[in-house]
Amino acid sequence: MWSKEKKFLEDKLAESLIGKIEYNLEGGRKTTWGATYKVEIRYNKKSLVKFGEGINYLTHHYENVERQKLEEKTWTKEENYIMFLEAQKRLWIEEKYTTDIFFKGMKEYLSLSIEDALKHEEWMIRLFAIMDKRLGKRSLLKLEKEINAYPKMLQIIYKIRMKEEGFKDYQDFNI
């Protein structure tokens, strides 16, 4: 299953990133809930980000569920999704990335247009979109105005893409 998903992701990479960005899946230990995995994104053989090293987003999400029980209120699907997004954003700010976020984002990203992926509220989907071959140089340049509002990891991915596309201002960027 992973080899198929990995191939889909690699097929969507911008030409300038082919052979430079790699995805790696490492099997982990068995837990009560199933097997744990770590996913890594590498750039020129150096680790950029590891998913699975952070605290599971469910911890944050279930903090909210406990709050719900205390308030004796039943929340709608939309309210639960908003809580999930809040927990996810908090993890991105803390630079804790989970495999849940990676796989959920990947599955949704693979079915989106590039325009929808770039505007999506989930950062993981935007991360994939920045590396996407459907994102042209002009659209990439337009992102420059808002990139500083993105989490640090997305800023790094953006700078890598700009460097590999040959933009002069980014040629000195190193990881």
Residue pairs with C-beta under 8 A, 6 or more apart in sequence:
2 25
5 106
6 23
6 25
8 110
9 23
9 106
9 110
9 128
10 18
10 23
12 110
12 128
12 131
12 132
12 133
12 134
13 21
13 131
13 132
13 133
14 131
14 132
14 133
14 135
14 161
14 164
14 165
15 133
16 161
16 164
16 165
16 166
17 131
17 160
17 161
17 164
20 43
20 44
20 160
20 164
21 41
21 42
21 43
21 131
21 160
22 41
22 42
22 45
23 39
23 40
23 41
23 42
24 39
24 40
24 41
24 42
25 37
25 38
25 39
25 40
26 37
26 38
26 39
26 40
27 35
27 37
28 35
28 36
28 37
28 38
28 52
29 35
29 36
30 36
36 52
36 99
37 52
37 99
38 50
38 51
38 52
38 53
38 99
39 50
39 51
39 52
39 99
39 102
39 103
40 47
40 48
40 49
40 50
40 51
41 47
41 48
41 49
42 48
43 160
43 175
44 175
46 175
48 153
48 156
48 157
48 160
48 175
49 97
49 153
50 97
51 97
51 98
51 99
51 101
51 102
52 97
52 98
52 99
52 102
53 96
53 97
54 91
54 94
54 95
54 96
54 97
54 98
55 91
55 96
55 98
56 98
56 100
57 84
57 87
57 88
57 91
57 98
57 100
57 101
58 100
60 86
60 87
60 90
60 91
61 83
61 84
61 87
63 87
64 83
64 86
64 87
65 83
68 74
68 75
75 83
85 121
85 122
88 101
88 122
88 123
88 124
89 123
91 97
91 98
91 101
92 123
92 151
92 153
93 151
95 151
95 152
95 153
97 153
101 122
101 124
102 124
104 122
104 124
105 122
105 123
105 124
105 125
105 127
105 128
106 124
106 128
108 120
108 122
108 125
109 117
109 120
109 124
109 125
109 128
109 129
112 120
112 125
114 129
114 132
114 134
114 135
114 139
117 125
117 126
117 128
117 129
117 132
118 126
118 129
118 130
118 135
118 139
118 143
120 126
120 129
123 150
123 151
123 153
123 154
126 150
126 154
127 153
127 154
127 157
129 135
130 140
130 143
130 154
130 157
130 158
130 161
131 157
131 161
137 165
140 158
140 161
140 162
140 165
141 167
143 158
144 162
147 154
147 155
147 158
148 155
150 158
156 175
159 170
159 173
160 173
160 175
162 169
162 170
162 173
163 170
163 171
163 173
